[in-house]
C-alpha cells in the first residue's frame, strides 16, 4: 500500500488517488489545484493554512487503506 508522508509534494499526493482531494478541501486547503501548491510539500502547505500535517497524513492514509481493503 502506498502511504502519504508530510514530505511529499501535493502533486505527488494527488497522483496517488484523487479521492484525497476532498480530504484536503475539507480541511480548508482549497487551492490544491493551484500551480504553486503543486510544488509545495504537504507539511509546507499545512503550515501555510494553519493545519496539523500529521493529522492530514493520518487521515489520508486511513482513506488509502480503506481503498486497498475495498479492492
C-alpha positions as CSV (number, residue, x, y, z in Angstrom):
1,X,0.0,0.0,0.0
2,X,1.2,3.5,-0.9
3,X,1.4,5.9,2.0
4,X,1.3,9.6,2.3
5,X,4.1,11.4,4.1
6,X,4.2,15.1,5.0
7,X,7.4,15.4,3.0
8,X,5.6,14.5,-0.2
9,X,4.6,17.2,-2.7
10,X,0.9,18.0,-3.1
11,X,1.3,16.9,-6.8
12,X,2.6,13.5,-5.7
13,X,-0.2,13.0,-3.3
14,X,-2.9,13.9,-5.9
15,X,-1.3,11.4,-8.3
16,X,-1.8,8.6,-5.7
17,X,-5.6,8.9,-5.6
18,X,-7.9,11.8,-6.5
19,X,-10.1,10.7,-3.6
20,X,-7.6,12.5,-1.4
21,X,-8.7,15.9,-2.8
22,X,-11.9,16.1,-0.7
23,X,-9.9,15.4,2.5
24,X,-7.6,18.3,1.7
25,X,-10.5,20.6,0.8
26,X,-12.5,19.6,3.9
27,X,-9.5,20.9,5.9
28,X,-9.6,24.3,4.1
29,X,-6.9,23.6,1.6
30,X,-9.0,24.7,-1.4
31,X,-6.0,25.6,-3.6
32,X,-4.9,22.0,-4.3
33,X,-5.1,22.8,-8.0
34,X,-3.0,25.9,-7.8
35,X,0.3,25.7,-9.7
36,X,2.2,26.8,-6.7
37,X,0.6,24.3,-4.4
38,X,1.8,21.5,-6.8
39,X,5.4,22.3,-5.8
40,X,4.8,22.5,-2.0
41,X,5.2,19.6,0.4
42,X,2.1,18.7,2.4
43,X,4.0,20.0,5.5
44,X,4.6,23.4,3.9
45,X,1.0,23.7,2.7
46,X,-0.3,22.6,6.1
47,X,1.8,25.2,7.8
48,X,0.6,28.0,5.5
49,X,-3.0,27.0,6.2
50,X,-2.5,26.5,9.9
51,X,-3.2,22.8,9.8
52,X,-1.6,19.8,11.6
53,X,0.3,18.0,8.8
54,X,0.5,14.8,10.9
55,X,-3.3,14.7,11.2
56,X,-3.7,15.1,7.5
57,X,-1.2,12.3,6.8
58,X,-3.1,10.0,9.2
59,X,-6.5,10.8,7.6
60,X,-5.2,10.3,4.1
61,X,-3.5,7.1,4.9
62,X,-6.7,5.7,6.6
63,X,-8.5,6.6,3.3
64,X,-5.9,4.9,1.2
65,X,-6.0,1.8,3.4
66,X,-9.8,1.7,3.1
67,X,-9.4,1.8,-0.7
68,X,-7.0,-1.1,-0.6
69,X,-9.3,-3.1,1.6
70,X,-12.2,-2.4,-0.8
71,X,-10.4,-3.8,-3.8
